[in-house]
Amino acid sequence: MGEHTTTFRDNMQNQQPTYPTAPGYKERGGTSQEAAQAVAASAKSMRAAVLECYRTKGAMTADEVARRIGLEHRVHSVRSRVTELYRGGFLVKTQHRAELLSGFAGRVYDYAGGAQ
């Protein structure tokens, strides 16, 4: 929770939120920034749905969250929201790994509890 939580909460109150409270990008003025701005509105509601899934269902991979909230077709977006929530201190990494949709093993995250 520590330093990332403070940054996350500070960014939540900022007029122009930055990563991890908003989708990140690599280069100002480039296509990466355009893509981040295009998904910003849906990212906020998706982030809330992802956090609620972890809060109510417990530890799982980002791919499992995508399946549970009906966004298997947007699994990469869900993975990004999981990373933002982890960096914001709302999720914690567990010591477990589980199979992803790709067949590879991926990190299992869990709700951080009192992070809200």
Biopython code that builds the backbone (N, CA, C, O; Angstrom):
import numpy as np
from Bio.PDB.StructureBuilder import StructureBuilder

atoms = [
    (1, "MET", "N", (0.846, -1.164, 0.000)),
    (1, "MET", "CA", (0.000, 0.000, 0.000)),
    (1, "MET", "C", (0.896, 1.232, 0.000)),
    (1, "MET", "O", (0.891, 1.901, -1.033)),
    (2, "GLY", "N", (1.616, 1.601, 0.950)),
    (2, "GLY", "CA", (2.666, 2.610, 1.017)),
    (2, "GLY", "C", (2.631, 3.721, -0.007)),
    (2, "GLY", "O", (1.599, 4.358, -0.222)),
    (3, "GLU", "N", (3.791, 3.950, -0.649)),
    (3, "GLU", "CA", (3.977, 5.097, -1.521)),
    (3, "GLU", "C", (3.076, 5.103, -2.745)),
    (3, "GLU", "O", (2.645, 6.172, -3.177)),
    (4, "HIS", "N", (2.776, 3.934, -3.319)),
    (4, "HIS", "CA", (1.912, 3.888, -4.498)),
    (4, "HIS", "C", (0.505, 4.350, -4.164)),
    (4, "HIS", "O", (-0.129, 5.015, -4.984)),
    (5, "THR", "N", (-0.002, 4.017, -2.984)),
    (5, "THR", "CA", (-1.349, 4.403, -2.592)),
    (5, "THR", "C", (-1.465, 5.916, -2.510)),
    (5, "THR", "O", (-2.437, 6.494, -2.996)),
    (6, "THR", "N", (-0.482, 6.558, -1.900)),
    (6, "THR", "CA", (-0.507, 8.013, -1.791)),
    (6, "THR", "C", (-0.533, 8.645, -3.171)),
    (6, "THR", "O", (-1.339, 9.541, -3.425)),
    (7, "THR", "N", (0.334, 8.195, -4.065)),
    (7, "THR", "CA", (0.366, 8.724, -5.419)),
    (7, "THR", "C", (-0.958, 8.487, -6.120)),
    (7, "THR", "O", (-1.482, 9.387, -6.775)),
    (8, "PHE", "N", (-1.500, 7.296, -5.992)),
    (8, "PHE", "CA", (-2.762, 6.947, -6.629)),
    (8, "PHE", "C", (-3.871, 7.874, -6.152)),
    (8, "PHE", "O", (-4.613, 8.423, -6.967)),
    (9, "ARG", "N", (-3.989, 8.052, -4.846)),
    (9, "ARG", "CA", (-5.052, 8.900, -4.312)),
    (9, "ARG", "C", (-4.847, 10.361, -4.681)),
    (9, "ARG", "O", (-5.812, 11.067, -4.972)),
    (10, "ASP", "N", (-3.609, 10.819, -4.672)),
    (10, "ASP", "CA", (-3.330, 12.185, -5.105)),
    (10, "ASP", "C", (-3.750, 12.369, -6.557)),
    (10, "ASP", "O", (-4.363, 13.377, -6.907)),
    (11, "ASN", "N", (-3.422, 11.396, -7.400)),
    (11, "ASN", "CA", (-3.784, 11.470, -8.818)),
    (11, "ASN", "C", (-5.286, 11.433, -9.024)),
    (11, "ASN", "O", (-5.796, 12.048, -9.960)),
    (12, "MET", "N", (-6.009, 10.714, -8.157)),
    (12, "MET", "CA", (-7.460, 10.634, -8.288)),
    (12, "MET", "C", (-8.091, 12.013, -8.135)),
    (12, "MET", "O", (-9.147, 12.272, -8.711)),
    (13, "GLN", "N", (-7.464, 12.897, -7.373)),
    (13, "GLN", "CA", (-8.006, 14.233, -7.140)),
    (13, "GLN", "C", (-7.479, 15.246, -8.152)),
    (13, "GLN", "O", (-7.973, 16.372, -8.209)),
    (14, "ASN", "N", (-6.504, 14.869, -8.935)),
    (14, "ASN", "CA", (-5.885, 15.744, -9.921)),
    (14, "ASN", "C", (-6.844, 15.969, -11.094)),
    (14, "ASN", "O", (-7.568, 15.056, -11.491)),
    (15, "GLN", "N", (-6.845, 17.175, -11.639)),
    (15, "GLN", "CA", (-7.691, 17.488, -12.793)),
    (15, "GLN", "C", (-7.315, 16.631, -14.005)),
    (15, "GLN", "O", (-8.191, 16.204, -14.758)),
    (16, "GLN", "N", (-6.028, 16.382, -14.193)),
    (16, "GLN", "CA", (-5.556, 15.560, -15.307)),
    (16, "GLN", "C", (-4.825, 14.359, -14.715)),
    (16, "GLN", "O", (-3.608, 14.401, -14.534)),
    (17, "PRO", "N", (-5.562, 13.287, -14.413)),
    (17, "PRO", "CA", (-4.941, 12.139, -13.767)),
    (17, "PRO", "C", (-3.843, 11.508, -14.620)),
    (17, "PRO", "O", (-3.896, 11.529, -15.850)),
    (18, "THR", "N", (-2.864, 10.957, -13.944)),
    (18, "THR", "CA", (-1.767, 10.265, -14.598)),
    (18, "THR", "C", (-1.751, 8.812, -14.153)),
    (18, "THR", "O", (-2.483, 8.422, -13.243)),
    (19, "TYR", "N", (-0.919, 8.023, -14.794)),
    (19, "TYR", "CA", (-0.789, 6.620, -14.444)),
    (19, "TYR", "C", (-0.373, 6.502, -12.978)),
    (19, "TYR", "O", (0.537, 7.225, -12.571)),
    (20, "PRO", "N", (-0.971, 5.650, -12.169)),
    (20, "PRO", "CA", (-1.850, 4.559, -12.527)),
    (20, "PRO", "C", (-3.345, 4.861, -12.441)),
    (20, "PRO", "O", (-4.149, 3.939, -12.573)),
    (21, "THR", "N", (-3.747, 6.108, -12.226)),
    (21, "THR", "CA", (-5.181, 6.399, -12.150)),
    (21, "THR", "C", (-5.807, 6.595, -13.521)),
    (21, "THR", "O", (-7.030, 6.669, -13.640)),
    (22, "ALA", "N", (-4.996, 6.676, -14.538)),
    (22, "ALA", "CA", (-5.460, 6.805, -15.920)),
    (22, "ALA", "C", (-4.537, 5.956, -16.782)),
    (22, "ALA", "O", (-3.393, 5.711, -16.400)),
    (23, "PRO", "N", (-5.009, 5.505, -17.930)),
    (23, "PRO", "CA", (-4.144, 4.714, -18.805)),
    (23, "PRO", "C", (-2.855, 5.467, -19.135)),
    (23, "PRO", "O", (-2.884, 6.665, -19.414)),
    (24, "GLY", "N", (-1.749, 4.772, -19.102)),
    (24, "GLY", "CA", (-0.450, 5.386, -19.365)),
    (24, "GLY", "C", (-0.105, 5.376, -20.845)),
    (24, "GLY", "O", (-0.748, 4.707, -21.652)),
    (25, "TYR", "N", (0.943, 6.150, -21.179)),
    (25, "TYR", "CA", (1.448, 6.177, -22.541)),
    (25, "TYR", "C", (2.939, 6.450, -22.492)),
    (25, "TYR", "O", (3.462, 6.961, -21.502)),
    (26, "LYS", "N", (3.616, 6.102, -23.578)),
    (26, "LYS", "CA", (5.068, 6.186, -23.610)),
    (26, "LYS", "C", (5.592, 7.527, -24.081)),
    (26, "LYS", "O", (6.649, 7.970, -23.633)),
    (27, "GLU", "N", (4.875, 8.177, -24.974)),
    (27, "GLU", "CA", (5.399, 9.385, -25.596)),
    (27, "GLU", "C", (4.299, 10.437, -25.726)),
    (27, "GLU", "O", (3.244, 10.179, -26.307)),
    (28, "ARG", "N", (4.557, 11.614, -25.183)),
    (28, "ARG", "CA", (3.590, 12.710, -25.283)),
    (28, "ARG", "C", (3.404, 13.099, -26.753)),
    (28, "ARG", "O", (4.371, 13.321, -27.481)),
    (29, "GLY", "N", (2.146, 13.176, -27.165)),
    (29, "GLY", "CA", (1.837, 13.577, -28.533)),
    (29, "GLY", "C", (1.878, 12.450, -29.549)),
    (29, "GLY", "O", (1.627, 12.681, -30.732)),
    (30, "GLY", "N", (2.184, 11.252, -29.120)),
    (30, "GLY", "CA", (2.281, 10.118, -30.039)),
    (30, "GLY", "C", (1.023, 9.276, -30.051)),
    (30, "GLY", "O", (0.035, 9.600, -29.392)),
    (31, "THR", "N", (1.069, 8.202, -30.799)),
    (31, "THR", "CA", (-0.089, 7.316, -30.901)),
    (31, "THR", "C", (-0.397, 6.634, -29.574)),
    (31, "THR", "O", (-1.553, 6.320, -29.291)),
    (32, "SER", "N", (0.622, 6.404, -28.764)),
    (32, "SER", "CA", (0.419, 5.795, -27.453)),
    (32, "SER", "C", (-0.453, 6.702, -26.573)),
    (32, "SER", "O", (-1.343, 6.220, -25.873)),
    (33, "GLN", "N", (-0.196, 7.999, -26.610)),
    (33, "GLN", "CA", (-1.002, 8.947, -25.847)),
    (33, "GLN", "C", (-2.423, 9.005, -26.402)),
    (33, "GLN", "O", (-3.384, 9.062, -25.635)),
    (34, "GLU", "N", (-2.565, 8.991, -27.721)),
    (34, "GLU", "CA", (-3.899, 9.003, -28.331)),
    (34, "GLU", "C", (-4.705, 7.783, -27.897)),
    (34, "GLU", "O", (-5.889, 7.898, -27.581)),
    (35, "ALA", "N", (-4.070, 6.626, -27.882)),
    (35, "ALA", "CA", (-4.756, 5.394, -27.469)),
    (35, "ALA", "C", (-5.156, 5.473, -26.004)),
    (35, "ALA", "O", (-6.264, 5.074, -25.645)),
    (36, "ALA", "N", (-4.274, 5.981, -25.154)),
    (36, "ALA", "CA", (-4.579, 6.111, -23.727)),
    (36, "ALA", "C", (-5.773, 7.042, -23.511)),
    (36, "ALA", "O", (-6.646, 6.753, -22.693)),
    (37, "GLN", "N", (-5.810, 8.141, -24.231)),
    (37, "GLN", "CA", (-6.928, 9.079, -24.099)),
    (37, "GLN", "C", (-8.232, 8.475, -24.619)),
    (37, "GLN", "O", (-9.306, 8.759, -24.090)),
    (38, "ALA", "N", (-8.136, 7.650, -25.648)),
    (38, "ALA", "CA", (-9.334, 7.034, -26.227)),
    (38, "ALA", "C", (-9.991, 6.044, -25.274)),
    (38, "ALA", "O", (-11.212, 5.890, -25.297)),
    (39, "VAL", "N", (-9.209, 5.375, -24.440)),
    (39, "VAL", "CA", (-9.776, 4.372, -23.534)),
    (39, "VAL", "C", (-9.977, 4.896, -22.115)),
    (39, "VAL", "O", (-10.456, 4.158, -21.253)),
    (40, "ALA", "N", (-9.626, 6.138, -21.859)),
    (40, "ALA", "CA", (-9.669, 6.679, -20.494)),
    (40, "ALA", "C", (-11.044, 6.559, -19.843)),
    (40, "ALA", "O", (-11.130, 6.158, -18.682)),
    (41, "ALA", "N", (-12.117, 6.893, -20.550)),
    (41, "ALA", "CA", (-13.459, 6.853, -19.957)),
    (41, "ALA", "C", (-13.865, 5.423, -19.611)),
    (41, "ALA", "O", (-14.378, 5.169, -18.522)),
    (42, "SER", "N", (-13.639, 4.495, -20.526)),
    (42, "SER", "CA", (-14.007, 3.110, -20.238)),
    (42, "SER", "C", (-13.066, 2.488, -19.217)),
    (42, "SER", "O", (-13.458, 1.574, -18.491)),
    (43, "ALA", "N", (-11.841, 2.965, -19.152)),
    (43, "ALA", "CA", (-10.876, 2.416, -18.191)),
    (43, "ALA", "C", (-11.330, 2.659, -16.755)),
    (43, "ALA", "O", (-11.153, 1.797, -15.894)),
    (44, "LYS", "N", (-11.902, 3.800, -16.499)),
    (44, "LYS", "CA", (-12.351, 4.120, -15.139)),
    (44, "LYS", "C", (-13.437, 3.152, -14.681)),
    (44, "LYS", "O", (-13.367, 2.632, -13.568)),
    (45, "SER", "N", (-14.434, 2.904, -15.516)),
    (45, "SER", "CA", (-15.504, 1.981, -15.129)),
    (45, "SER", "C", (-15.009, 0.536, -15.109)),
    (45, "SER", "O", (-15.447, -0.259, -14.278)),
    (46, "MET", "N", (-14.098, 0.195, -16.022)),
    (46, "MET", "CA", (-13.537, -1.150, -16.018)),
    (46, "MET", "C", (-12.703, -1.376, -14.755)),
    (46, "MET", "O", (-12.766, -2.448, -14.152)),
    (47, "ARG", "N", (-11.925, -0.375, -14.358)),
    (47, "ARG", "CA", (-11.118, -0.468, -13.143)),
    (47, "ARG", "C", (-12.018, -0.720, -11.936)),
    (47, "ARG", "O", (-11.685, -1.534, -11.075)),
    (48, "ALA", "N", (-13.142, -0.035, -11.868)),
    (48, "ALA", "CA", (-14.091, -0.217, -10.759)),
    (48, "ALA", "C", (-14.663, -1.640, -10.773)),
    (48, "ALA", "O", (-14.795, -2.262, -9.718)),
    (49, "ALA", "N", (-15.000, -2.153, -11.948)),
    (49, "ALA", "CA", (-15.541, -3.513, -12.054)),
    (49, "ALA", "C", (-14.494, -4.558, -11.663)),
    (49, "ALA", "O", (-14.811, -5.544, -10.998)),
    (50, "VAL", "N", (-13.258, -4.336, -12.077)),
    (50, "VAL", "CA", (-12.171, -5.251, -11.733)),
    (50, "VAL", "C", (-11.953, -5.258, -10.224)),
    (50, "VAL", "O", (-11.836, -6.326, -9.623)),
    (51, "LEU", "N", (-11.899, -4.091, -9.613)),
    (51, "LEU", "CA", (-11.689, -4.008, -8.168)),
    (51, "LEU", "C", (-12.826, -4.680, -7.413)),
    (51, "LEU", "O", (-12.590, -5.388, -6.434)),
    (52, "GLU", "N", (-14.049, -4.465, -7.859)),
    (52, "GLU", "CA", (-15.203, -5.092, -7.203)),
    (52, "GLU", "C", (-15.140, -6.614, -7.329)),
    (52, "GLU", "O", (-15.506, -7.323, -6.392)),
    (53, "CYS", "N", (-14.686, -7.118, -8.459)),
    (53, "CYS", "CA", (-14.555, -8.560, -8.642)),
    (53, "CYS", "C", (-13.554, -9.134, -7.643)),
    (53, "CYS", "O", (-13.831, -10.149, -7.003)),
    (54, "TYR", "N", (-12.407, -8.500, -7.506)),
    (54, "TYR", "CA", (-11.426, -8.966, -6.518)),
    (54, "TYR", "C", (-11.979, -8.852, -5.100)),
    (54, "TYR", "O", (-11.771, -9.745, -4.279)),
    (55, "ARG", "N", (-12.673, -7.772, -4.814)),
    (55, "ARG", "CA", (-13.208, -7.562, -3.462)),
    (55, "ARG", "C", (-14.219, -8.647, -3.095)),
    (55, "ARG", "O", (-14.239, -9.117, -1.957)),
    (56, "THR", "N", (-15.049, -9.042, -4.045)),
    (56, "THR", "CA", (-16.112, -9.998, -3.738)),
    (56, "THR", "C", (-15.755, -11.455, -4.014)),
    (56, "THR", "O", (-16.323, -12.354, -3.394)),
    (57, "LYS", "N", (-14.823, -11.702, -4.934)),
    (57, "LYS", "CA", (-14.525, -13.082, -5.335)),
    (57, "LYS", "C", (-13.166, -13.583, -4.853)),
    (57, "LYS", "O", (-12.922, -14.789, -4.844)),
    (58, "GLY", "N", (-12.286, -12.677, -4.454)),
    (58, "GLY", "CA", (-10.989, -13.107, -3.940)),
    (58, "GLY", "C", (-9.901, -13.189, -4.995)),
    (58, "GLY", "O", (-10.020, -12.631, -6.086)),
    (59, "ALA", "N", (-8.838, -13.899, -4.643)),
    (59, "ALA", "CA", (-7.619, -13.971, -5.454)),
    (59, "ALA", "C", (-7.845, -14.688, -6.779)),
    (59, "ALA", "O", (-8.520, -15.715, -6.842)),
    (60, "MET", "N", (-7.254, -14.114, -7.854)),
    (60, "MET", "CA", (-7.338, -14.713, -9.188)),
    (60, "MET", "C", (-6.420, -13.959, -10.138)),
    (60, "MET", "O", (-5.873, -12.911, -9.793)),
    (61, "THR", "N", (-6.262, -14.503, -11.334)),
    (61, "THR", "CA", (-5.482, -13.821, -12.370)),
    (61, "THR", "C", (-6.351, -12.746, -13.038)),
    (61, "THR", "O", (-7.572, -12.726, -12.881)),
    (62, "ALA", "N", (-5.705, -11.879, -13.769)),
    (62, "ALA", "CA", (-6.434, -10.870, -14.543)),
    (62, "ALA", "C", (-7.336, -11.535, -15.583)),
    (62, "ALA", "O", (-8.433, -11.050, -15.859)),
    (63, "ASP", "N", (-6.872, -12.644, -16.156)),
    (63, "ASP", "CA", (-7.672, -13.343, -17.156)),
    (63, "ASP", "C", (-8.953, -13.910, -16.540)),
    (63, "ASP", "O", (-10.009, -13.901, -17.173)),
    (64, "GLU", "N", (-8.854, -14.401, -15.308)),
    (64, "GLU", "CA", (-10.037, -14.916, -14.621)),
    (64, "GLU", "C", (-11.017, -13.779, -14.330)),
    (64, "GLU", "O", (-12.230, -13.959, -14.434)),
    (65, "VAL", "N", (-10.495, -12.619, -13.968)),
    (65, "VAL", "CA", (-11.359, -11.444, -13.762)),
    (65, "VAL", "C", (-12.086, -11.128, -15.065)),
    (65, "VAL", "O", (-13.298, -10.911, -15.067)),
    (66, "ALA", "N", (-11.350, -11.101, -16.168)),
    (66, "ALA", "CA", (-11.951, -10.796, -17.476)),
    (66, "ALA", "C", (-13.096, -11.755, -17.772)),
    (66, "ALA", "O", (-14.152, -11.336, -18.246)),
    (67, "ARG", "N", (-12.890, -13.043, -17.495)),
    (67, "ARG", "CA", (-13.937, -14.031, -17.720)),
    (67, "ARG", "C", (-15.137, -13.766, -16.820)),
    (67, "ARG", "O", (-16.278, -13.806, -17.280)),
    (68, "ARG", "N", (-14.889, -13.500, -15.557)),
    (68, "ARG", "CA", (-15.981, -13.312, -14.592)),
    (68, "ARG", "C", (-16.817, -12.064, -14.877)),
    (68, "ARG", "O", (-18.020, -12.049, -14.616)),
    (69, "ILE", "N", (-16.183, -11.021, -15.411)),
    (69, "ILE", "CA", (-16.946, -9.796, -15.682)),
    (69, "ILE", "C", (-17.361, -9.697, -17.151)),
    (69, "ILE", "O", (-17.854, -8.660, -17.595)),
    (70, "GLY", "N", (-17.158, -10.785, -17.901)),
    (70, "GLY", "CA", (-17.633, -10.846, -19.284)),
    (70, "GLY", "C", (-16.807, -10.058, -20.275)),
    (70, "GLY", "O", (-17.333, -9.596, -21.288)),
    (71, "LEU", "N", (-15.512, -9.894, -20.000)),
    (71, "LEU", "CA", (-14.657, -9.127, -20.903)),
    (71, "LEU", "C", (-13.479, -9.941, -21.431)),
    (71, "LEU", "O", (-12.377, -9.415, -21.589)),
    (72, "GLU", "N", (-13.715, -11.230, -21.703)),
    (72, "GLU", "CA", (-12.642, -12.065, -22.245)),
    (72, "GLU", "C", (-12.088, -11.476, -23.537)),
    (72, "GLU", "O", (-10.896, -11.600, -23.821)),
    (73, "HIS", "N", (-12.943, -10.842, -24.310)),
    (73, "HIS", "CA", (-12.536, -10.231, -25.577)),
    (73, "HIS", "C", (-11.676, -8.988, -25.370)),
    (73, "HIS", "O", (-11.091, -8.473, -26.323)),
    (74, "ARG", "N", (-11.597, -8.504, -24.138)),
    (74, "ARG", "CA", (-10.774, -7.320, -23.822)),
    (74, "ARG", "C", (-9.783, -7.649, -22.707)),
    (74, "ARG", "O", (-9.491, -6.811, -21.854)),
    (75, "VAL", "N", (-9.274, -8.875, -22.725)),
    (75, "VAL", "CA", (-8.401, -9.333, -21.639)),
    (75, "VAL", "C", (-7.169, -8.443, -21.464)),
    (75, "VAL", "O", (-6.712, -8.254, -20.336)),
    (76, "HIS", "N", (-6.628, -7.901, -22.535)),
    (76, "HIS", "CA", (-5.451, -7.034, -22.405)),
    (76, "HIS", "C", (-5.804, -5.739, -21.677)),
    (76, "HIS", "O", (-4.995, -5.224, -20.905)),
    (77, "SER", "N", (-6.992, -5.215, -21.914)),
    (77, "SER", "CA", (-7.438, -4.021, -21.176)),
    (77, "SER", "C", (-7.638, -4.336, -19.700)),
    (77, "SER", "O", (-7.294, -3.531, -18.835)),
    (78, "VAL", "N", (-8.192, -5.507, -19.417)),
    (78, "VAL", "CA", (-8.384, -5.914, -18.024)),
    (78, "VAL", "C", (-7.028, -6.066, -17.342)),
    (78, "VAL", "O", (-6.860, -5.636, -16.201)),
    (79, "ARG", "N", (-6.064, -6.670, -18.025)),
    (79, "ARG", "CA", (-4.717, -6.813, -17.456)),
    (79, "ARG", "C", (-4.126, -5.448, -17.120)),
    (79, "ARG", "O", (-3.481, -5.291, -16.083)),
    (80, "SER", "N", (-4.336, -4.475, -17.975)),
    (80, "SER", "CA", (-3.835, -3.122, -17.706)),
    (80, "SER", "C", (-4.490, -2.518, -16.469)),
    (80, "SER", "O", (-3.821, -1.875, -15.659)),
    (81, "ARG", "N", (-5.797, -2.726, -16.323)),
    (81, "ARG", "CA", (-6.503, -2.204, -15.138)),
    (81, "ARG", "C", (-5.997, -2.889, -13.862)),
    (81, "ARG", "O", (-5.880, -2.245, -12.820)),
    (82, "VAL", "N", (-5.700, -4.187, -13.940)),
    (82, "VAL", "CA", (-5.148, -4.907, -12.787)),
    (82, "VAL", "C", (-3.799, -4.297, -12.395)),
    (82, "VAL", "O", (-3.533, -4.085, -11.212)),
    (83, "THR", "N", (-2.960, -4.019, -13.376)),
    (83, "THR", "CA", (-1.659, -3.401, -13.099)),
    (83, "THR", "C", (-1.840, -2.035, -12.447)),
    (83, "THR", "O", (-1.137, -1.708, -11.491)),
    (84, "GLU", "N", (-2.769, -1.239, -12.950)),
    (84, "GLU", "CA", (-3.025, 0.077, -12.353)),
    (84, "GLU", "C", (-3.478, -0.068, -10.904)),
    (84, "GLU", "O", (-3.013, 0.666, -10.032)),
    (85, "LEU", "N", (-4.378, -1.005, -10.647)),
    (85, "LEU", "CA", (-4.878, -1.210, -9.286)),
    (85, "LEU", "C", (-3.784, -1.735, -8.363)),
    (85, "LEU", "O", (-3.727, -1.363, -7.191)),
    (86, "TYR", "N", (-2.927, -2.587, -8.879)),
    (86, "TYR", "CA", (-1.798, -3.074, -8.084)),
    (86, "TYR", "C", (-0.860, -1.912, -7.744)),
    (86, "TYR", "O", (-0.477, -1.738, -6.587)),
    (87, "ARG", "N", (-0.500, -1.136, -8.732)),
    (87, "ARG", "CA", (0.413, -0.005, -8.503)),
    (87, "ARG", "C", (-0.221, 1.060, -7.616)),
    (87, "ARG", "O", (0.480, 1.816, -6.943)),
    (88, "GLY", "N", (-1.533, 1.114, -7.620)),
    (88, "GLY", "CA", (-2.238, 2.058, -6.763)),
    (88, "GLY", "C", (-2.430, 1.556, -5.343)),
    (88, "GLY", "O", (-2.938, 2.286, -4.492)),
    (89, "GLY", "N", (-2.029, 0.313, -5.073)),
    (89, "GLY", "CA", (-2.134, -0.232, -3.731)),
    (89, "GLY", "C", (-3.464, -0.884, -3.411)),
    (89, "GLY", "O", (-3.708, -1.249, -2.261)),
    (90, "PHE", "N", (-4.329, -1.039, -4.403)),
    (90, "PHE", "CA", (-5.638, -1.637, -4.180)),
    (90, "PHE", "C", (-5.619, -3.156, -4.303)),
    (90, "PHE", "O", (-6.507, -3.837, -3.790)),
    (91, "LEU", "N", (-4.598, -3.688, -4.991)),
    (91, "LEU", "CA", (-4.417, -5.132, -5.117)),
    (91, "LEU", "C", (-3.024, -5.483, -4.626)),
    (91, "LEU", "O", (-2.118, -4.649, -4.629)),
    (92, "VAL", "N", (-2.870, -6.730, -4.204)),
    (92, "VAL", "CA", (-1.561, -7.246, -3.799)),
    (92, "VAL", "C", (-1.248, -8.485, -4.622)),
    (92, "VAL", "O", (-2.148, -9.223, -5.023)),
    (93, "LYS", "N", (0.040, -8.707, -4.871)),
    (93, "LYS", "CA", (0.471, -9.926, -5.545)),
    (93, "LYS", "C", (0.468, -11.053, -4.524)),
    (93, "LYS", "O", (0.853, -10.858, -3.371)),
    (94, "THR", "N", (0.035, -12.226, -4.951)),
    (94, "THR", "CA", (0.155, -13.409, -4.110)),
    (94, "THR", "C", (1.393, -14.178, -4.578)),
    (94, "THR", "O", (2.042, -13.786, -5.549)),
    (95, "GLN", "N", (1.707, -15.242, -3.904)),
    (95, "GLN", "CA", (2.831, -16.091, -4.297)),
    (95, "GLN", "C", (2.420, -17.117, -5.349)),
    (95, "GLN", "O", (3.240, -17.921, -5.791)),
    (96, "HIS", "N", (1.162, -17.088, -5.745)),
    (96, "HIS", "CA", (0.623, -18.098, -6.663)),
    (96, "HIS", "C", (0.623, -17.622, -8.110)),
    (96, "HIS", "O", (0.589, -16.425, -8.398)),
    (97, "ARG", "N", (0.660, -18.592, -8.997)),
    (97, "ARG", "CA", (0.520, -18.367, -10.429)),
    (97, "ARG", "C", (-0.537, -19.348, -10.921)),
    (97, "ARG", "O", (-0.716, -20.420, -10.342)),
    (98, "ALA", "N", (-1.228, -18.981, -11.979)),
    (98, "ALA", "CA", (-2.264, -19.852, -12.538)),
    (98, "ALA", "C", (-2.260, -19.695, -14.054)),
    (98, "ALA", "O", (-1.718, -18.729, -14.592)),
    (99, "GLU", "N", (-2.870, -20.654, -14.727)),
    (99, "GLU", "CA", (-2.883, -20.642, -16.189)),
    (99, "GLU", "C", (-3.754, -19.522, -16.734)),
    (99, "GLU", "O", (-4.888, -19.318, -16.300)),
    (100, "LEU", "N", (-3.192, -18.803, -17.697)),
    (100, "LEU", "CA", (-3.911, -17.727, -18.386)),
    (100, "LEU", "C", (-4.615, -18.282, -19.619)),
    (100, "LEU", "O", (-4.432, -19.449, -19.965)),
    (101, "LEU", "N", (-5.412, -17.462, -20.276)),
    (101, "LEU", "CA", (-6.100, -17.865, -21.503)),
    (101, "LEU", "C", (-5.105, -18.293, -22.577)),
    (101, "LEU", "O", (-5.423, -19.122, -23.430)),
    (102, "SER", "N", (-3.905, -17.728, -22.532)),
    (102, "SER", "CA", (-2.868, -18.045, -23.511)),
    (102, "SER", "C", (-2.232, -19.405, -23.273)),
    (102, "SER", "O", (-1.528, -19.922, -24.141)),
    (103, "GLY", "N", (-2.475, -19.991, -22.102)),
    (103, "GLY", "CA", (-1.833, -21.246, -21.747)),
    (103, "GLY", "C", (-0.592, -21.059, -20.896)),
    (103, "GLY", "O", (-0.084, -22.021, -20.320)),
    (104, "PHE", "N", (-0.098, -19.828, -20.811)),
    (104, "PHE", "CA", (1.048, -19.525, -19.973)),
    (104, "PHE", "C", (0.584, -19.286, -18.537)),
    (104, "PHE", "O", (-0.603, -19.080, -18.284)),
    (105, "ALA", "N", (1.522, -19.317, -17.613)),
    (105, "ALA", "CA", (1.193, -19.041, -16.211)),
    (105, "ALA", "C", (1.259, -17.535, -15.960)),
    (105, "ALA", "O", (2.129, -16.840, -16.486)),
    (106, "GLY", "N", (0.336, -17.052, -15.158)),
    (106, "GLY", "CA", (0.303, -15.627, -14.827)),
    (106, "GLY", "C", (0.125, -15.417, -13.346)),
    (106, "GLY", "O", (-0.305, -16.317, -12.624)),
    (107, "ARG", "N", (0.452, -14.242, -12.903)),
    (107, "ARG", "CA", (0.391, -13.868, -11.492)),
    (107, "ARG", "C", (-1.041, -13.843, -10.988)),
    (107, "ARG", "O", (-1.951, -13.418, -11.700)),
    (108, "VAL", "N", (-1.238, -14.295, -9.770)),
    (108, "VAL", "CA", (-2.525, -14.208, -9.087)),
    (108, "VAL", "C", (-2.458, -12.999, -8.150)),
    (108, "VAL", "O", (-1.522, -12.865, -7.360)),
    (109, "TYR", "N", (-3.441, -12.140, -8.246)),
    (109, "TYR", "CA", (-3.554, -10.956, -7.387)),
    (109, "TYR", "C", (-4.740, -11.125, -6.442)),
    (109, "TYR", "O", (-5.615, -11.960, -6.671)),
    (110, "ASP", "N", (-4.760, -10.329, -5.385)),
    (110, "ASP", "CA", (-5.850, -10.363, -4.438)),
    (110, "ASP", "C", (-6.174, -8.936, -3.991)),
    (110, "ASP", "O", (-5.347, -8.032, -4.109)),
    (111, "TYR", "N", (-7.366, -8.758, -3.488)),
    (111, "TYR", "CA", (-7.824, -7.476, -2.960)),
    (111, "TYR", "C", (-6.964, -7.087, -1.763)),
    (111, "TYR", "O", (-6.672, -7.928, -0.912)),
    (112, "ALA", "N", (-6.565, -5.847, -1.690)),
    (112, "ALA", "CA", (-5.668, -5.398, -0.612)),
    (112, "ALA", "C", (-6.403, -5.080, 0.671)),
    (112, "ALA", "O", (-5.777, -4.663, 1.646)),
    (113, "GLY", "N", (-7.706, -5.264, 0.703)),
    (113, "GLY", "CA", (-8.455, -5.060, 1.945)),
    (113, "GLY", "C", (-8.788, -3.614, 2.223)),
    (113, "GLY", "O", (-9.638, -3.029, 1.553)),
    (114, "GLY", "N", (-8.136, -3.042, 3.188)),
    (114, "GLY", "CA", (-8.453, -1.687, 3.635)),
    (114, "GLY", "C", (-7.867, -0.581, 2.793)),
    (114, "GLY", "O", (-7.712, 0.541, 3.277)),
    (115, "ALA", "N", (-7.534, -0.863, 1.540)),
    (115, "ALA", "CA", (-6.886, 0.148, 0.679)),
    (115, "ALA", "C", (-7.821, 1.248, 0.245)),
    (115, "ALA", "O", (-7.354, 2.288, -0.219)),
    (116, "GLN", "N", (-9.137, 1.066, 0.376)),
    (116, "GLN", "CA", (-10.059, 2.086, -0.140)),
    (116, "GLN", "C", (-10.109, 3.291, 0.709)),
    (116, "GLN", "O", (-10.839, 4.233, 0.401)),
]
sb = StructureBuilder()
sb.init_structure("model")
sb.init_model(0)
sb.init_chain("A")
sb.init_seg("    ")
for serial, (resi, resn, name, xyz) in enumerate(atoms, 1):
    if name == "N":
        sb.init_residue(resn, " ", resi, " ")
    sb.init_atom(name, np.array(xyz, "f"), 0.0, 1.0, " ", f" {name:<3s}", serial, name[0])
structure = sb.get_structure()
